[in-house]
Amino acid sequence: MFVVLASIAGCEAKKETSGPAPASVTVFVAASTKDVVEELASLFRKETGIEVKVSPGPSNTLAAQIAEGAPADLFLSASEEWADSLQVKGPVLEARKFLGNCLVMVVPRENPATVKNAGDLRGGSVKKVALAGEKVPAGKYAEQALKALNLYQALLDEKKIVRGQDVRGTLAYVERAEVEAGIVYATDAKVSKEVETAFHFDPKTHEPIVYPLVLLKAAEKNESARKLYTFLSSPEARAVFERHGFTVSSEAP
């Protein structure tokens, strides 16, 4: 897809200047999408010359920042809740369901507490279980799944639950073996060599994991933002998302 310009037989192509450099684009993204969006931003930059600034974090925090006027052109949320909150407040040009994911339990390498299923979290060998924050999408999905399995309140009463700032913070607890298990997305487990996936949660135990892609009103006068919004739905970008373990919504173009 990419065009490579090369010199031929000692002849050098003349560079033409056609006005100012393309405007940069700022993208706020759920922490779980940091790696894949940064990879795609690099590809987009090579193809178009447009710089993309990727700002990852908890979806709820990013949505609040956008509502308060933070200069973002696009927002990729790990939950429809936070994209919908921006629709209500008004700073949205377009939004669509974009990606999907799965919820898994991860353990440190070699699984020292021998956790094989969700019920094992009640065992004496498990002292701490990491979840993302209570308002963070990954934390909400994890809480829903544990409640569906009648485990959440017991783990809370036993003071086993610790919270990470976002899903990558939760993953870090497990990577450092500071907890015996953690609940993250399947895509997060895939990026770490320090954890093992012990258990996949049935999708019926929690709300569907949907990542909306939002084009914000701040991008209204930034054609580069519209180009990135379109690029992220291209067949090339779809292949990258799928390689990282995400599913691409049938609603994406």
Secondary structure, DSSP 8 states (H G I E B T S, - for coil): -------BTTB-------SS----EEEEEEGGGHHHHHHHHHHHHHHH---EEEEEE-HHHHHHHHHTT---SEEE-SSHHHHHHHHHHS-EEEEEEEEE--EEEEEETT-TT---SGGGGGSTT---EEEE-TTSHHHHHHHHHHHHTT-HHHHHHTT-EEEESSHHHHHHHHHTTSSSEEEEEHHHHHH-SSEEEEEE--GGGS---EEEEEEEGGGTT-HHHHHHHHHTTSHHHHHHHHHTT-EE-TT--
